[in-house]
Each structure stands twice: as structure tokens, then as C-alpha cells.
Amino acid sequence: MIRRILGVLVTAVAVVAFTSPAQAATTWNGVPSVACATGAVTSFELVTDAQGYHWFQLAGWSKPCTPLTATGPQFGIVLYDPINGYGRPTQTYLTGDTPTQFSGLLGALEWEFVGGFCLASGTSLSQRLDCFGVTVQDGVPTLTRVPLTDPRVSKSYMKSHGVGPECPGCLW
């Protein structure tokens, strides 16, 4: 009887040890995510194309807080309109030991309807890492770094946005 009880306890401890939250991979839309990350947009430059559309060339980095337990976790940019956040994970963490660098274009057809954007990670890109407010004057957008709790970016993330073939290097 004592062997049976010890056998059940050892089995229970083994099951708990191999399914602990620290080891479990969280997924979103089939993509693994990390529970915690840090990151920053380190540079941004306004670029205007031949059609007069304004884009921001962004560069930065993100790094998980702990070593990766699964391959493929991602981070991305979320754009916020007055009601919701839209975006998708577009950058894959290369390792959990060093920051993963990114660069690319961020654009919107009508910047007047964009309140801000954030570099984000985590399940459904819910962890804001670095945020910017967007101001438009005479049709030209400008960026200002804002707190992660700024009302322009503290909205719910509502949906994933796909990127068309015309912009494979876009961050959003």
C-alpha cells in the first residue's frame, strides 16, 4: 500500500514538473509567444514615396525576459485608432539570450486616424514595450514617444492585419 501511494505521489510530481507554466508554450493564432519581453524602437525616420504616402522607417530590438522554451515566438507593431489596436506578429525572436534586431517600414493610408503605435510582444501582442503617439499637421505625421499607458495606445488589440505582397518588408 505504501509503495502504491509513493508511486502515485512520484507520478503526480513528475506530471507537475513537466507541465509547469514556466515550461508551457503559449500560442496565439498558432504562433508561440513569450510571457515577458523588453524592447525599444531605437530609430525612426519619415520617408515620403513618389505617390506622396508617408512611411516611417523604424529600427529597434526586442528580447524575451527568459530563455525560449519553444521555437518561433514573435513580436510586432500594433497601430491604434481611436477605438482599437490592429497589427500582427511579424518578427521572430532568434534567441532568448540576445536581443533580436528589426527594421522595416510602418505606413498608414490615413495617418489622421492613427493615434499611435507600439512595439508589442506576448499573447495577442498584449504587452506594450515601446510606444509612440502620432500627430498630423498639414498632412504630415510626426512621432513622439509616449508612456505605455497613454490613452492613444492603451486600447484593446482587436485583430490581426495581413500584409499584402506589395509590402513584404512592412512591419505592420
Phi, psi and omega in degrees: 000318179295321178298319180297316179296314178298321178297318178294317180296316179297317178297316180297317178296319179296318179297315179296318182296324183268357178234024181293152181304329181294333181265340184285136178271129175269138179237156176216121185053036178080000181255127177299150177228165179255152182282335184209141178207164171236164178173168181201150167272119186263341176206150174210142181219133177285130178233134177246126182275180184297334179274357179090006177281143181260134179230158171244125172276114183251151170217152179178202184206161171211151182213131174297150179290333181230162177303148181292140176253356177214158177268145174101001178301145185231166173222172182190193180250137175242125174267140181243125171267186181298344184245316190225172172250143181226142178171195177195153174290128182235346184242132181262131174298128180279327181202161175268356185267332182229155178297142174266121181278150173218157170203152180168183182262142173237123182221162175212141179294324181227093182297339180301335182264005179255119178277330181179182176210159179222145163286130187219157179215183176087177180300129185051034178051038185276346180263105178284131183253323182202129188231154180225141171268148179249129175238136180242127177227126183055037177080000183251122180279146171231156181245144174223130177296135181231161176298154179298342181259007180304137182302335179290338183238356181267061179239164178289143173280123188256322184201161176276144179242126179277155178251129181283168182294344180286349182218064182294339180266005181289147178272348182233000000 
